[in-house]
Amino acid sequence: MPSKLSISIIVPFYNSEIHIKNCLDGLKNQDFNKSIEIIMIDDGSTDNSQNLIKKYDYPGLLLYSLPKNSGPGAARNAGLKKAKGEYIFLLDVDDAIDGDTLTILYDDAIKNNYDFVFSDFKRVENSENLRENFFNYTTDKIFKKDDLAKSMREQVHFNHYGHLGLFGINGRLIKRSIINDNNILFEEKLRYLEDEVFAWDVISFVSNAKYIRKQLYSYYVYPNKNSAVSTGLDQGFPVSNFKLAQRHVKNCLKQNGFTEKDVEKLGDQVFIFYVITALVSYSRCMFNGKVNFTNGMLRRREFINQIISDHDIKRSIKNYSRFKGESIWIPKAIAWGFQWFLEFACNKRAKELVKIIKKNLV
């Protein structure tokens, strides 16, 4: 009888030949002594990525291809459908993990039967860890149902720890049974927010989770690379997509016993938060050169016109609570429905953020 697979590592990639070697060498050099599979999903690449992978004679290394470029959600779904491990581990091809990552996470998961185990992360730009000595929590932390519910409320209001905190997807072990038993997959129509939506779906059914206070995952920042939000909005990202993301969050809140009133209020909060975050992120891309400014102005104006004319946004903005440090004027401009003022507020906020980042204050 073949031994049980402990971990399925899913790595989507698209035209990533410059990252393939570092990615696979990093996984090959893990000190993990149990069985794993590495599922590489080619999202319609046109470069030499596949040939580089085929040169690796590595047990458990599997390669699958999508017929055309369909986005990270579709690629990850293909991997989830092929996976056979007890736990799922998602990794981006241009990121990295420390050599003892799988051992640390898996040993804790198995010892305490956790559904979900995640570590802290490095944010690396130009070989410098921008999160040196910075951690999400002061100690290791166990999340039970009440703790998870509290974190959901915090995530809606503040989004404390970004895409690699509790509500991230990469660099953590997730019991595959949770994903399979509840038919959880990525929303393939989303080219932005698909990771956060998936995380909310998973957390809906997690009974216990563990945070390990070690920076085991390295998230690499590439200043000249387009962001998910710029790519998503450039391809057309209607307001209906934000409503789709909101529905997933509301379903999670219902699943975890929130009152109907709280579900509606927090659902409105996250809906507007996602819209504002997209506006600010795209505006920042315009000012840091990731998006052609003239084209960006036109694309953003299309998005803004959707926002100020949408009935659900007009209703939800009334329930929105601005968090500390957020622009005062963007929520007001949305509420007032003034296109020119919303553009001005977004430009002002984007310039502030670009200036802050240049000073290495964040």
Secondary structure, 3 states (H helix, E strand, C coil): CCCCCCEEEEEEECCCHHHHHHHHHHHHCCCCCCCEEEEEEECCCCCCHHHHHHCCCCCCEEEEECCCCCCHHHHHHHHHHHCCCCEEEECCCCCEECCCHHHHHHHHHHHHCCCEEEEEEEEEECCEECCCCCCCCCCCEEECHHHHHHHHHHHHHHCCCHHHCCCCCECEEEEHHHHHHCCCCCCCCCCCCHHHHHHHHHHCCCCCEEEEEEEEEEEECCCCCCCHHHHHHHCCCCHHHHHHHHHHHHHHHHHCCCCHHHHHHHHHHHHHHHHHHHHHHHHHHHHCCCCCHHHHHHHHHHHHHHHHHCHHHHHHHHHCCCCCCCCCHHHHHHHHCCHHHHHHHHHHHHHHHHHHHHCCCC
